[in-house]
C-alpha cells in the first residue's frame, strides 16, 4: 500500500475521532433524553438545532459515537435500534405493549460472565440483559394487560 493511501486512511480516522459540531449536538440531544430514542426520533430532535442535518448524517454519527464508546446502541428483540447516552454497562426494562424503554435500577451482574466462563467453550465477551413487562401506564390498562399476557404465553416468555 502506498503512502498516499495510508495518509488518506489516517485523515479519515482522525476526522471520525474529531468531535464535530453535528456529532456534539447529536450527543447532547441524546444525553438530554432518557427514553432511548430511535435514530429517526433523535433526528427530529437534532433538526430543531441543526435544520439542515440529514438523517444519514445522524445514523453515521450514531455509529461513530458507539464505536468511540460515547453511547450505546441497543438492539432489542423485535424492535428498531435504540440509542442510550449512558455508555456504561447497565440493563433495561421494555414495555411489551407501548415499547417504552427505561433503565433498570440494578447494578450489572459482572459475576455472571465469570460463572459462565468455565462452563462453556465460548469466549465470553459480554452480555446483554433485557427485562420485559408493562410500564406503569400500560399496567393500568386492562386491554394492554390482556394483550401482554397473550403475547408472553404465545412466545413462551411468560
Secondary structure, DSSP 8 states (H G I E B T S, - for coil): --HHHHHHHHHHHHHHHS--HHHHHHHHHHHH--S---HHHHHHHHHHH-TT--HHHHHHHHHHHHHTTSSEEE--TTS--EEES--S---EEEETTT--EEE-SS---HHHHHHHHTT-SS-------EEEE--HHHHT-HHHHHHHHHHHHHHT--
